[in-house]
Amino acid sequence: MKHAMRLKSRTLGASLVLGTSLLAAGMPAWAVKDSPGGPAVKQLNLQTPVTQIAEQIYSIHNLMLYICLAIFVAVFGVMFYSILKHRKSLGHKPATFHESVTVEILWTIVPFFIVIGMALPATKTVVAMKDTSNADITIKATGMQWKWGYDYLKGEGEGISFLSTLATPRTQVGAPGQVPTEARSVNYLLEVDNEVVVPVNKKIRIITTANDVIHGWTIPAFGVKQDAIPGFVRDTWFKAEKIGTYRGQCVELCGKEHAFMPIVVRVVSDADYTAWVDAKKKEMAAKADDPTKVWTVDELKQRGEAVYAANCVACHQATGKGVPGAFPALDGSAVVTGPKAGQVDILLNGVRGMPAWKATLSDTEIAAVITYTRNSWSNKSAENIVQPAEVLAARK
């Protein structure tokens, strides 16, 4: 007992010392708040369901808990009753029987019916989860390190395509070994620059795949969790019955930025969805760059900095120093300072440990990010500019 008290005292003291150290190091004491559409502070149960499947999962979850609780009370009730009422101090002597056929039959039949009672509703829900037929809208979700790519394949919005990247600024995250310099928002690590938008009360089929490692597309409020596996196409579906914004994350360990792959789905009315589709298509048309346009170095550097921040900074870092032993540095790299044709080929077709970007970035974006890296940090490349036309030619 004394040892336990001493251990508890030491643990509390260590916690106080740690907290004091963090405050001394400049770590602000920020309050944690509920994330709208995401997890809540001190949440003990599942998120509030907004689909029928999620409601069934919630009900089955509670049913299983009640059954387990009833078994626990029954088994331990009998056990403790037997211990207390038939103990030696009351004069009881141990029974001499060896086995009971009746007991053997009962504890075989009763668990069998319990399992059947648990399996039937669960099976019904699992079958419903796999029925992706007659969808109103089909969206392909492609997992990649470390973002999601979305393509609207069928239904209203067909042809829309975009990347969805973490929107939480790095000043809230903090560099390795450093404390963050900005207060964390309520949606910390659960916010993106491009949300998936779908209409309310419409069946949405999600086709999942990946272009590097296994990822997991999950929205708890929808009751949806589907792995995205390279080389495989899998699907799931949901039908949100309430307008709002719902948040999830990649739930497979996909690398060092695994925690920075949020999923955000915004459910809107039919009219708002139609307006979003029109605006998104106009935005895509405006961003469709002419690969024959000739850019200046400064224009490409400015565009390339944004492309680098959205796609490259996670691995190669904002300083261009990379991560030793994992991701190579671009600052002083022989590839970046060497002939530009080699760097163009690597970005288009990939190299071991780095994915191909030809299907993800446009010719202008690839030209811009290459130009940015060749003119940043300590890099002073002789071939310091790449035009989109050069990237287009390298694709052929």
C-alpha positions as CSV (number, residue, x, y, z in Angstrom):
1,M,0.0,0.0,0.0
2,K,2.8,2.4,0.9
3,H,4.6,1.5,-2.2
4,A,1.5,2.2,-4.3
5,M,1.1,5.6,-2.5
6,R,4.8,6.5,-3.2
7,L,4.4,5.5,-6.9
8,K,1.3,7.6,-7.2
9,S,3.0,10.5,-5.6
10,R,6.0,10.2,-7.9
11,T,3.8,10.0,-11.0
12,L,1.8,13.1,-9.9
13,G,5.1,14.9,-9.2
14,A,6.5,13.9,-12.6
15,S,3.3,15.1,-14.3
16,L,3.5,18.5,-12.6
17,V,7.2,18.8,-13.5
18,L,6.4,17.9,-17.1
19,G,3.5,20.4,-17.2
20,T,5.8,23.1,-15.7
21,S,8.5,22.3,-18.2
22,L,6.1,22.6,-21.2
23,L,4.8,26.0,-19.9
24,A,8.4,27.2,-19.4
25,A,9.2,26.1,-22.9
26,G,6.4,28.2,-24.2
27,M,3.8,25.5,-24.7
28,P,0.4,27.3,-24.3
29,A,-2.3,25.7,-22.2
30,W,-5.1,25.6,-24.8
31,A,-8.6,24.3,-24.0
32,V,-9.8,21.4,-26.1
33,K,-13.3,21.8,-27.6
34,D,-15.7,19.6,-29.5
35,S,-15.1,19.2,-33.2
36,P,-18.4,19.9,-35.1
37,G,-19.1,16.7,-37.1
38,G,-16.1,15.0,-35.5
39,P,-15.1,13.7,-32.0
40,A,-16.3,15.4,-28.8
41,V,-14.4,16.0,-25.6
42,K,-14.9,13.1,-23.1
43,Q,-16.9,11.2,-25.7
44,L,-17.6,7.7,-24.4
45,N,-19.9,6.3,-27.1
46,L,-20.1,6.2,-30.8
47,Q,-20.7,9.5,-32.8
48,T,-24.3,10.5,-33.3
49,P,-25.4,8.5,-36.4
50,V,-26.8,10.3,-39.5
51,T,-27.4,7.3,-41.7
52,Q,-29.6,4.2,-41.3
53,I,-26.5,2.0,-41.4
54,A,-24.8,4.0,-38.6
55,E,-28.0,3.8,-36.6
56,Q,-28.1,0.0,-37.0
57,I,-24.4,-0.2,-36.0
58,Y,-25.2,1.9,-32.9
59,S,-28.1,-0.3,-31.9
60,I,-26.2,-3.5,-32.4
61,H,-23.3,-2.1,-30.4
62,N,-25.7,-1.3,-27.5
63,L,-27.4,-4.7,-27.8
64,M,-24.0,-6.5,-27.6
65,L,-23.1,-4.5,-24.5
66,Y,-26.4,-5.4,-22.8
67,I,-26.0,-9.1,-23.6
68,C,-22.4,-9.1,-22.3
69,L,-23.5,-7.2,-19.2
70,A,-26.3,-9.7,-18.6
71,I,-23.9,-12.6,-19.0
72,F,-21.4,-10.9,-16.7
73,V,-24.0,-10.3,-14.0
74,A,-25.5,-13.9,-14.3
75,V,-22.1,-15.7,-14.2
76,F,-20.4,-13.7,-11.5
77,G,-23.7,-13.5,-9.5
78,V,-23.9,-17.3,-9.3
79,M,-20.2,-17.5,-8.7
80,F,-20.1,-15.0,-5.8
81,Y,-23.4,-16.4,-4.4
82,S,-21.8,-19.9,-4.3
83,I,-18.6,-18.6,-2.7
84,L,-20.5,-16.7,0.0
85,K,-23.3,-19.1,0.8
86,H,-21.3,-22.3,0.6
87,R,-18.1,-21.4,2.2
88,K,-16.3,-23.7,4.7
89,S,-16.8,-21.3,7.6
90,L,-20.5,-21.9,7.4
91,G,-20.0,-25.6,7.8
92,H,-20.5,-26.5,4.2
93,K,-18.6,-29.4,2.7
94,P,-17.5,-29.8,-1.0
95,A,-19.9,-31.8,-3.2
96,T,-18.7,-35.2,-4.4
97,F,-20.4,-35.2,-7.9
98,H,-18.1,-35.3,-10.9
99,E,-20.2,-34.1,-13.8
100,S,-23.8,-33.3,-14.8
101,V,-25.2,-34.1,-18.2
102,T,-27.9,-31.5,-17.7
103,V,-25.4,-28.8,-17.0
104,E,-23.3,-29.8,-20.0
105,I,-26.3,-29.6,-22.3
106,L,-27.5,-26.3,-20.9
107,W,-24.1,-24.5,-21.2
108,T,-23.9,-25.7,-24.8
109,I,-27.4,-24.8,-25.9
110,V,-27.8,-21.5,-24.1
111,P,-24.6,-19.9,-25.6
112,F,-25.6,-21.2,-29.0
113,F,-28.9,-19.3,-28.9
114,I,-27.1,-16.2,-27.5
115,V,-24.7,-16.3,-30.5
116,I,-27.5,-16.7,-33.0
117,G,-29.4,-13.8,-31.4
118,M,-26.3,-11.6,-31.7
119,A,-25.4,-12.8,-35.3
120,L,-28.8,-12.3,-36.9
121,P,-29.0,-8.5,-36.6
122,A,-25.3,-8.1,-37.3
123,T,-25.5,-10.2,-40.5
124,K,-28.5,-8.2,-41.7
125,T,-26.6,-4.9,-41.2
126,V,-23.4,-6.3,-42.9
127,V,-25.4,-7.4,-45.9
128,A,-27.0,-3.9,-46.2
129,M,-23.5,-2.3,-45.9
130,K,-22.3,-4.2,-49.0
131,D,-25.3,-3.3,-51.2
132,T,-23.9,-0.5,-53.3
133,S,-26.5,-0.9,-56.1
134,N,-28.7,1.9,-57.4
135,A,-26.5,4.7,-56.3
136,D,-27.4,8.3,-57.2
137,I,-23.8,9.5,-57.3
138,T,-20.5,7.5,-57.5
139,I,-17.3,9.0,-56.3
140,K,-13.8,7.4,-56.4
141,A,-11.6,8.1,-53.4
142,T,-7.9,7.5,-54.0
143,G,-5.6,7.4,-51.0
144,M,-2.1,8.6,-51.4
145,Q,0.7,9.7,-49.0
146,W,-0.7,11.8,-47.5
147,K,-3.9,13.2,-49.1
148,W,-7.1,12.0,-50.8
149,G,-8.0,12.4,-54.5
150,Y,-11.7,12.5,-55.5
151,D,-13.2,11.8,-58.9
152,Y,-17.0,12.2,-59.4
153,L,-17.6,9.3,-61.8
154,K,-21.4,9.1,-62.1
155,G,-24.4,11.2,-61.4
156,E,-24.7,15.0,-60.9
157,G,-21.2,16.4,-60.7
158,E,-19.7,13.8,-63.1
159,G,-16.3,15.0,-64.2
160,I,-15.4,16.9,-61.1
161,S,-12.0,16.0,-59.8
162,F,-9.8,17.4,-57.0
163,L,-7.3,16.7,-54.2
164,S,-8.2,17.0,-50.6
165,T,-5.3,18.0,-48.3
166,L,-4.9,18.8,-44.7
167,A,-5.7,22.5,-44.1
168,T,-4.4,22.8,-40.5
169,P,-1.4,25.1,-40.7
170,R,2.0,23.7,-39.6
171,T,2.2,26.5,-37.1
172,Q,-0.5,24.6,-35.1
173,V,1.2,21.3,-35.5
174,G,4.8,22.3,-34.6
175,A,8.0,21.0,-36.1
176,P,9.5,17.8,-34.7
177,G,10.9,18.6,-31.3
178,Q,9.3,22.0,-31.2
179,V,6.1,23.3,-29.7
180,P,3.3,24.8,-31.9
181,T,3.3,28.6,-32.2
182,E,-0.4,29.1,-32.9
183,A,-3.5,28.1,-31.0
184,R,-5.1,24.9,-32.3
185,S,-8.6,25.2,-33.8
186,V,-11.5,23.0,-32.8
187,N,-11.0,21.0,-36.0
188,Y,-7.3,20.5,-35.5
189,L,-6.1,17.8,-38.0
190,L,-9.7,17.3,-39.1
191,E,-10.0,20.1,-41.7
192,V,-9.2,20.0,-45.4
193,D,-8.8,22.5,-48.2
194,N,-11.3,20.7,-50.5
195,E,-14.3,19.0,-48.9
196,V,-16.3,16.2,-50.5
197,V,-19.8,17.7,-51.1
198,V,-22.9,15.5,-51.5
199,P,-26.6,16.1,-51.5
200,V,-28.8,15.0,-48.5
201,N,-30.9,11.9,-48.8
202,K,-29.1,10.6,-51.8
203,K,-27.3,7.2,-52.0
204,I,-23.6,7.9,-52.5
205,R,-21.3,5.1,-53.6
206,I,-17.7,5.5,-52.7
207,I,-15.1,3.5,-54.7
208,T,-11.8,3.2,-52.9
209,T,-8.3,2.5,-54.1
210,A,-4.8,3.7,-53.5
211,N,-1.7,4.5,-55.4
212,D,1.0,3.7,-52.9
213,V,0.1,1.9,-49.6
214,I,-3.1,0.8,-47.8
215,H,-5.2,3.6,-46.6
216,G,-8.7,3.6,-44.9
217,W,-11.6,5.8,-45.8
218,T,-13.8,6.3,-42.7
219,I,-16.6,8.6,-41.5
220,P,-17.8,7.4,-38.1
221,A,-21.2,9.3,-38.3
222,F,-21.9,7.5,-41.5
223,G,-21.0,4.1,-40.2
224,V,-18.5,3.8,-43.1
225,K,-15.0,2.2,-43.0
226,Q,-13.5,0.9,-46.2
227,D,-9.8,0.1,-46.9
228,A,-8.2,1.6,-50.0
229,I,-5.7,-0.9,-51.4
230,P,-3.2,-0.4,-54.2
231,G,-4.2,-2.5,-57.2
232,F,-7.7,-3.2,-55.9
233,V,-11.0,-1.5,-56.3
234,R,-13.5,-1.8,-53.3
235,D,-16.7,0.1,-52.6
236,T,-19.0,1.2,-49.8
237,W,-21.9,3.6,-49.6
238,F,-23.8,6.0,-47.4
239,K,-27.0,8.0,-47.4
240,A,-26.8,11.0,-45.1
241,E,-30.2,12.1,-43.7
242,K,-29.0,15.3,-42.1
243,I,-27.4,18.4,-43.6
244,G,-24.0,19.2,-42.0
245,T,-20.3,18.6,-42.1
246,Y,-18.9,15.3,-41.0
247,R,-15.3,14.4,-40.3
248,G,-13.1,11.3,-40.4
249,Q,-9.5,10.2,-40.9
250,C,-7.5,7.6,-42.6
251,V,-7.6,4.6,-40.3
252,E,-4.7,2.5,-41.7
253,L,-1.1,3.1,-40.7
254,C,0.1,4.5,-43.9
255,G,3.4,6.2,-43.0
256,K,4.8,9.1,-41.0
257,E,2.0,11.6,-42.0
258,H,-0.8,9.1,-41.2
259,A,-2.3,11.5,-38.7
260,F,-2.5,14.2,-41.3
261,M,-5.0,12.5,-43.7
262,P,-8.4,13.8,-42.7
263,I,-11.7,13.2,-44.6
264,V,-14.4,15.9,-44.6
265,V,-17.8,15.4,-46.2
266,R,-20.2,18.3,-46.4
267,V,-23.9,17.3,-46.8
268,V,-26.0,20.0,-48.4
269,S,-29.5,20.5,-49.9
270,D,-30.2,19.5,-53.5
271,A,-30.2,23.2,-54.6
272,D,-26.9,23.9,-52.8
273,Y,-25.4,20.8,-54.3
274,T,-26.3,21.9,-57.8
275,A,-24.9,25.4,-57.1
276,W,-21.6,23.8,-55.8
277,V,-21.3,21.6,-58.9
278,D,-21.7,24.6,-61.2
279,A,-19.1,26.6,-59.3
280,K,-16.7,23.7,-59.1
281,K,-16.8,23.1,-62.8
282,K,-16.2,26.7,-63.5
283,E,-13.3,26.7,-61.1
284,M,-11.8,23.6,-62.8
285,A,-12.2,25.3,-66.2
286,A,-10.4,28.4,-64.9
287,K,-7.5,26.3,-63.5
288,A,-7.1,24.4,-66.8
289,D,-3.7,25.8,-67.8
290,D,-2.6,26.2,-71.4
291,P,0.6,24.1,-71.6
292,T,1.8,26.3,-74.5
293,K,1.9,29.4,-72.3
294,V,5.4,30.7,-71.6
295,W,5.9,31.7,-68.0
296,T,8.5,33.9,-66.3
297,V,10.8,32.4,-63.6
298,D,9.1,34.5,-60.9
299,E,5.6,33.4,-62.0
300,L,6.6,29.7,-61.9
301,K,8.3,30.1,-58.5
302,Q,5.2,31.6,-57.0
303,R,2.9,28.9,-58.4
304,G,5.5,26.2,-57.6
305,E,5.7,27.3,-53.9
306,A,2.0,26.6,-53.5
307,V,2.3,23.2,-55.3
308,Y,5.3,22.3,-53.1
309,A,3.4,23.2,-49.9
310,A,0.4,21.1,-50.8
311,N,2.2,18.0,-52.1
312,C,5.9,17.9,-51.2
313,V,6.5,19.5,-47.9
314,A,5.4,16.5,-45.8
315,C,8.4,14.4,-47.1
316,H,11.0,17.0,-48.2
317,Q,10.2,19.6,-45.5
318,A,9.7,23.3,-45.9
319,T,13.5,23.7,-45.6
320,G,14.2,21.2,-48.4
321,K,16.3,19.2,-46.1
322,G,14.1,16.1,-46.2
323,V,14.1,13.4,-43.5
324,P,17.5,11.7,-43.1
325,G,17.1,8.0,-43.8
326,A,13.6,8.3,-45.2
327,F,13.2,11.1,-47.7
328,P,16.1,12.7,-49.6
329,A,16.9,16.4,-49.3
330,L,16.2,18.7,-52.3
331,D,18.5,21.4,-51.0
332,G,21.8,20.7,-52.8
333,S,20.4,17.6,-54.5
334,A,22.3,16.5,-57.6
335,V,19.0,15.8,-59.3
336,V,17.6,19.3,-58.6
337,T,20.8,21.1,-59.6
338,G,21.6,18.8,-62.5
339,P,19.9,18.5,-66.0
340,K,16.3,19.4,-65.8
341,A,15.2,16.5,-68.0
342,G,16.0,14.0,-65.2
343,Q,13.9,15.8,-62.6
344,V,11.0,16.1,-65.1
345,D,11.2,12.3,-65.7
346,I,11.2,11.6,-61.9
347,L,8.2,13.7,-61.2
348,L,6.2,12.3,-64.1
349,N,7.0,8.6,-63.6
350,G,8.2,8.4,-60.0
351,V,11.1,6.6,-58.5
352,R,11.5,4.1,-55.7
353,G,9.9,5.6,-52.6
354,M,8.2,8.4,-54.6
355,P,5.0,8.2,-56.5
356,A,4.4,9.3,-60.1
357,W,2.7,12.7,-60.3
358,K,1.7,12.7,-64.0
359,A,-1.9,11.7,-63.1
360,T,-2.2,14.1,-60.2
361,L,-0.5,17.3,-61.2
362,S,-0.9,19.3,-64.5
363,D,2.0,20.1,-66.8
364,T,2.0,23.6,-65.4
365,E,2.1,22.5,-61.8
366,I,5.0,20.1,-62.4
367,A,6.9,22.8,-64.3
368,A,6.2,25.2,-61.5
369,V,7.3,23.0,-58.6
370,I,10.5,22.0,-60.5
371,T,11.3,25.6,-61.1
372,Y,10.6,26.5,-57.5
373,T,13.0,23.8,-56.2
374,R,15.7,24.8,-58.6
375,N,15.7,28.4,-57.4
376,S,15.1,27.8,-53.6
377,W,17.3,27.3,-50.6
378,S,21.0,27.0,-51.7
379,N,20.1,25.7,-55.1
380,K,21.5,27.7,-58.1
381,S,20.8,25.5,-61.1
382,A,22.1,26.6,-64.5
383,E,18.8,25.2,-66.0
384,N,16.7,27.2,-63.6
385,I,13.4,27.2,-65.4
386,V,11.1,24.5,-66.8
387,Q,8.2,25.5,-69.1
388,P,4.9,23.5,-69.2
389,A,5.5,22.6,-72.8
390,E,8.7,20.7,-71.8
391,V,6.7,18.6,-69.4
392,L,4.0,18.0,-72.0
393,A,6.7,16.8,-74.4
394,A,8.2,14.5,-71.8
395,R,4.8,12.8,-71.3
396,K,4.8,11.5,-74.9
